[in-house]
Amino acid sequence: MSSVWYLVVSSYLRAGTLFCSRKTRSTKDSARHLARETDGTVCRILTKAEGLMDADIPLELVFHLPVNYPSCLPGISVSSECLTRAQCVAVKEKLLEQAENLSSEPMVHELVLWIQQNLRHILNQPETGSGSGKCTFAASMTADDGLWITLLHLDHMRAKTKYVKTVEKWASDLRLTGRLMFMGKIILILLQGDRNNIKEYLILQKTCKVDVDSSGKKCKEKMISVLFETKVQTEHKRFLAFEVKEYSSLDELQKEFETAGLKKLFSEFVLGLVK
């Protein structure tokens, strides 16, 4: 009975050593996992590469190697919990372009090293954006033209220092301004900027492991809610930066909202969190 070989590789940032283990599955069993793979080798590589703002981005690279590899180029899939779909597609396209330059010679290791060294440059290209797809800017200049404001509520932060730094970095990457606000157990994030960039922020917030659970294991944010979203009105303050602020009282927090022209927003959505 023919079989498909699975090669699972873990490689580490800036390290040239690959640690490998492999196992086989029967053709029947493999069909459940790879519908059209009937022969060849599948390499699944877990690695990290430096992205924007010096942040390490986890990457899962899957190489589908045909029987006559390396004479034929491999199929490549890219996924990451910290990249958007458009960014993953851009990374895949660049890897395929690089693979063409290495045609007829083994290339998986070279491609992994290449993406570790070049991910930041790919994400920094205008067509990729710092967290948005190729059509984001065009869309924002039509249907979503102008500034938007969004108020988010977080239930808790266990790894507060790391969490705060991550939120600040995302806001900076996506050119969002506003406030990360703490008042007692209340945690609010007020974002102002391009609507599509706010949407990209929400994707990152919900798909990246930004906190730890009760056992100390890294986890995704599952207890976030969007309280309010609207286009910025004339009475609303334009925030010049994204700031992290602590408030000692409800009155102090209310004053922040009133100064920003968001008194009604505070009354309708924030007061209810205190009761």
Backbone torsions as a table, in degrees:
resi	resn	phi	psi	omega
1	MET	NA	131.5	179.6
2	SER	-72.5	158.2	-178.0
3	SER	-142.1	159.8	176.4
4	VAL	-106.6	130.2	179.4
5	TRP	-89.9	134.6	176.7
6	TYR	-112.3	125.1	178.6
7	LEU	-113.3	116.4	-179.5
8	VAL	-105.0	120.9	-173.6
9	VAL	-123.3	132.5	172.0
10	SER	-112.1	121.1	177.5
11	SER	-122.5	151.1	-173.4
12	TYR	-115.1	148.1	-176.2
13	LEU	-53.4	130.6	178.1
14	ARG	61.8	20.8	177.2
15	ALA	-117.1	140.0	-177.1
16	GLY	-93.1	-5.4	-177.1
17	THR	-89.1	136.1	176.7
18	LEU	-112.7	130.3	178.1
19	PHE	-103.3	122.5	-169.4
20	CYS	-121.4	147.2	167.3
21	SER	-144.6	152.7	-178.9
22	ARG	-146.1	157.7	177.8
23	LYS	-151.7	167.1	-178.1
24	THR	-115.5	156.0	172.2
25	ARG	-129.7	149.3	175.6
26	SER	-68.2	159.1	-179.6
27	THR	-59.2	-39.7	-178.9
28	LYS	-63.7	-44.9	-179.4
29	ASP	-68.7	-38.5	-178.0
30	SER	-65.2	-30.6	-177.2
31	ALA	-60.4	-26.9	179.2
32	ARG	-71.0	-24.3	-176.0
33	HIS	-100.0	-35.4	178.6
34	LEU	-131.9	97.4	-170.0
35	ALA	-56.7	-36.9	-173.3
36	ARG	-113.0	10.7	177.2
37	GLU	-91.1	111.9	178.3
38	THR	-111.6	-13.2	179.1
39	ASP	-163.7	164.1	178.9
40	GLY	106.8	-163.5	-175.8
41	THR	-126.4	141.2	176.3
42	VAL	-118.6	120.2	178.6
43	CYS	-107.2	122.8	176.0
44	ARG	-111.3	116.9	-174.0
45	ILE	-117.8	123.9	177.3
46	LEU	-104.6	121.8	-177.0
47	THR	-148.0	-179.2	175.5
48	LYS	-134.3	149.8	177.5
49	ALA	-143.1	152.1	-178.6
50	GLU	-73.9	123.5	178.8
51	GLY	-101.9	-150.7	178.5
52	LEU	-71.6	152.6	178.0
53	MET	59.2	27.5	177.1
54	ASP	63.7	19.2	179.4
55	ALA	-85.1	137.1	176.3
56	ASP	-77.9	125.6	-179.0
57	ILE	-105.0	121.1	176.0
58	PRO	-71.9	136.2	-179.7
59	LEU	-127.5	140.8	170.1
60	GLU	-116.2	113.0	-178.7
61	LEU	-109.5	125.6	178.2
62	VAL	-116.6	120.4	179.4
63	PHE	-108.1	122.5	176.8
64	HIS	-98.6	103.6	-175.1
65	LEU	-94.8	117.1	179.0
66	PRO	-68.9	167.9	-178.1
67	VAL	-57.8	-39.9	-177.0
68	ASN	-93.4	22.3	171.2
69	TYR	-64.6	139.2	10.7
70	PRO	-95.3	10.9	177.2
71	SER	-62.3	-32.2	175.7
72	CYS	-109.6	142.8	-178.3
73	LEU	-68.6	148.2	177.5
74	PRO	-76.8	156.7	168.0
75	GLY	-82.4	145.7	-175.6
76	ILE	-130.8	134.5	173.2
77	SER	-124.0	142.3	-178.6
78	VAL	-129.6	132.8	175.0
79	SER	-145.2	153.0	178.1
80	SER	-161.0	138.6	178.8
81	GLU	-72.5	-11.0	-177.8
82	CYS	-113.4	10.0	177.0
83	LEU	-122.6	149.6	176.1
84	THR	-76.7	168.1	178.9
85	ARG	-60.6	-41.4	180.0
86	ALA	-62.7	-39.0	179.1
87	GLN	-67.3	-40.0	177.6
88	CYS	-62.6	-39.4	177.6
89	VAL	-63.8	-41.9	179.9
90	ALA	-63.2	-41.1	178.2
91	VAL	-64.3	-43.1	178.5
92	LYS	-59.5	-45.7	-178.9
93	GLU	-61.8	-40.1	179.5
94	LYS	-68.6	-36.1	177.3
95	LEU	-66.2	-39.6	177.9
96	LEU	-65.8	-38.5	177.2
97	GLU	-62.8	-42.5	179.6
98	GLN	-67.6	-35.3	179.3
99	ALA	-62.5	-36.1	178.5
100	GLU	-62.2	-30.5	178.2
101	ASN	-75.1	-16.3	-178.8
102	LEU	-110.2	17.8	-175.8
103	SER	-53.6	142.0	176.4
104	SER	75.0	12.4	173.9
105	GLU	-140.6	149.8	179.2
106	PRO	-53.4	135.8	-169.5
107	MET	-137.1	-9.1	-174.1
108	VAL	-57.6	-50.0	-179.7
109	HIS	-60.7	-42.7	-179.6
110	GLU	-63.4	-38.7	-179.4
111	LEU	-68.1	-37.6	177.9
112	VAL	-64.1	-45.8	177.9
113	LEU	-62.5	-37.7	-178.2
114	TRP	-65.7	-44.1	-178.4
115	ILE	-70.5	-31.7	175.7
116	GLN	-61.6	-34.9	-177.2
117	GLN	-87.4	-19.1	-170.9
118	ASN	-121.8	-0.3	-178.1
119	LEU	-56.8	-44.7	-177.7
120	ARG	-58.1	-41.4	-179.0
121	HIS	-67.5	-36.3	179.2
122	ILE	-65.6	-45.5	-178.3
123	LEU	-68.6	-22.8	-177.1
124	ASN	-88.1	-4.5	179.7
125	GLN	-74.0	143.2	-176.4
126	PRO	-53.8	-39.5	-176.8
127	GLU	-71.8	-18.9	178.9
128	THR	-92.2	-44.2	178.4
129	GLY	81.1	166.6	-178.8
130	SER	-93.3	38.2	177.7
131	GLY	139.4	13.7	-178.4
132	SER	-140.7	160.8	-177.3
133	GLY	-81.5	-179.3	-173.6
134	LYS	-64.5	-28.9	-173.7
135	CYS	-100.1	4.2	-175.3
136	THR	-60.1	-49.1	-175.9
137	PHE	-63.3	-43.3	179.6
138	ALA	-62.0	-40.7	-179.6
139	ALA	-66.6	-40.0	-177.0
140	SER	-67.9	-22.0	-179.5
141	MET	-89.3	-0.2	178.0
142	THR	-115.9	-92.9	-174.7
143	ALA	-64.9	-34.2	-174.6
144	ASP	-109.0	29.0	-177.6
145	ASP	-59.9	137.6	178.4
146	GLY	101.5	171.9	-179.1
147	LEU	-80.4	145.7	174.0
148	TRP	-122.3	159.2	177.5
149	ILE	-131.2	136.9	-177.9
150	THR	-134.7	136.5	177.6
151	LEU	-112.6	124.1	-179.2
152	LEU	-114.3	149.9	176.4
153	HIS	-122.1	128.4	175.7
154	LEU	-106.7	140.1	-178.8
155	ASP	-73.8	-40.0	-178.7
156	HIS	-165.9	166.8	171.2
157	MET	-135.5	118.6	176.7
158	ARG	-87.5	-49.7	177.9
159	ALA	-94.5	71.3	-168.0
160	LYS	-60.9	-46.7	-176.1
161	THR	-59.7	-49.1	-180.0
162	LYS	-66.3	-41.0	-179.5
163	TYR	-60.0	-47.2	-178.2
164	VAL	-62.3	-43.4	179.3
165	LYS	-62.3	-37.4	178.8
166	THR	-65.9	-44.7	179.0
167	VAL	-62.2	-43.5	178.4
168	GLU	-61.1	-41.0	-178.8
169	LYS	-66.5	-43.6	178.2
170	TRP	-61.9	-45.0	-179.9
171	ALA	-60.4	-41.4	179.1
172	SER	-66.2	-46.0	-179.0
173	ASP	-60.2	-37.1	-175.3
174	LEU	-97.0	8.3	177.6
175	ARG	56.7	44.5	178.4
176	LEU	-105.2	142.6	176.0
177	THR	-114.3	175.1	178.7
178	GLY	137.4	-145.4	-174.8
179	ARG	-143.6	142.0	163.0
180	LEU	-107.2	114.8	-167.9
181	MET	-117.1	132.5	177.2
182	PHE	-120.0	128.8	174.5
183	MET	-145.7	102.6	-173.3
184	GLY	62.4	-125.4	178.8
185	LYS	-91.9	-1.1	-179.2
186	ILE	-83.1	129.1	177.2
187	ILE	-126.1	119.1	-178.4
188	LEU	-125.9	144.5	173.7
189	ILE	-122.3	118.7	178.2
190	LEU	-107.0	115.7	-177.0
191	LEU	-112.0	138.7	176.8
192	GLN	-134.3	131.1	-179.6
193	GLY	160.4	-163.6	178.2
194	ASP	-60.3	134.9	-174.9
195	ARG	-61.3	-39.1	-179.8
196	ASN	-66.9	-34.8	176.7
197	ASN	-67.9	-35.1	175.3
198	ILE	-64.6	-40.0	177.0
199	LYS	-62.5	-40.5	178.2
200	GLU	-64.9	-37.1	176.3
201	TYR	-59.8	-44.7	-179.0
202	LEU	-63.1	-35.7	176.6
203	ILE	-62.2	-46.8	178.3
204	LEU	-62.1	-43.2	-177.5
205	GLN	-60.9	-35.3	-175.6
206	LYS	-92.9	-17.2	-174.0
207	THR	-111.4	-16.8	179.6
208	CYS	-94.4	149.9	177.8
209	LYS	-82.4	97.2	-172.7
210	VAL	-104.1	-11.8	-175.6
211	ASP	-136.4	-174.8	174.8
212	VAL	-124.9	151.9	178.1
213	ASP	-86.2	-172.6	-175.7
214	SER	-63.2	-20.4	179.6
215	SER	-94.4	0.4	179.7
216	GLY	88.7	5.8	179.9
217	LYS	-85.8	138.9	179.1
218	LYS	-57.5	140.5	-177.8
219	CYS	-147.7	162.3	177.2
220	LYS	-84.7	161.5	179.3
221	GLU	-82.6	110.3	-179.1
222	LYS	-108.7	-6.4	-175.8
223	MET	-120.1	55.7	175.7
224	ILE	-117.2	141.5	179.3
225	SER	-134.5	143.6	176.0
226	VAL	-89.9	112.5	-178.0
227	LEU	-83.0	-33.6	-172.0
228	PHE	-162.0	145.0	175.7
229	GLU	-150.7	131.1	178.4
230	THR	-160.2	163.7	173.9
231	LYS	-73.6	139.9	-178.6
232	VAL	-62.5	128.5	-179.6
233	GLN	-96.8	168.6	-176.5
234	THR	-60.9	-31.0	-178.0
235	GLU	-80.9	-9.4	-178.6
236	HIS	-82.3	139.5	178.0
237	LYS	-71.0	140.7	173.5
238	ARG	-90.7	112.2	178.6
239	PHE	-73.4	137.9	-177.9
240	LEU	-93.3	-15.9	-178.1
241	ALA	-154.5	170.4	173.7
242	PHE	-102.0	122.3	-175.7
243	GLU	-125.4	149.0	174.4
244	VAL	-101.8	124.8	-175.5
245	LYS	-134.8	142.3	175.8
246	GLU	-108.1	137.5	-179.3
247	TYR	-120.6	133.5	-176.8
248	SER	-85.8	-15.8	-178.5
249	SER	-147.8	163.3	178.0
250	LEU	-65.8	-36.0	179.3
251	ASP	-62.2	-38.5	179.8
252	GLU	-66.6	-40.7	178.0
253	LEU	-66.7	-40.8	179.0
254	GLN	-62.4	-38.2	179.7
255	LYS	-63.1	-36.6	177.8
256	GLU	-61.2	-44.3	179.6
257	PHE	-67.7	-41.1	-178.9
258	GLU	-65.6	-39.7	177.8
259	THR	-62.4	-32.6	179.8
260	ALA	-84.4	3.5	-179.1
261	GLY	75.5	26.0	-174.7
262	LEU	-119.9	35.9	-178.8
263	LYS	-59.6	-44.1	-179.3
264	LYS	-65.5	-38.8	178.7
265	LEU	-61.9	-41.5	178.9
266	PHE	-62.7	-45.7	-177.4
267	SER	-64.5	-39.9	-173.8
268	GLU	-82.0	-30.7	-171.7
269	PHE	-121.1	-28.7	-176.3
270	VAL	-90.4	-41.8	-178.6
271	LEU	-57.7	-35.4	-179.9
272	GLY	-65.3	-20.7	178.9
273	LEU	-76.8	-21.4	-177.7
274	VAL	-81.7	-33.5	-175.2
275	LYS	-72.8	NA	NA
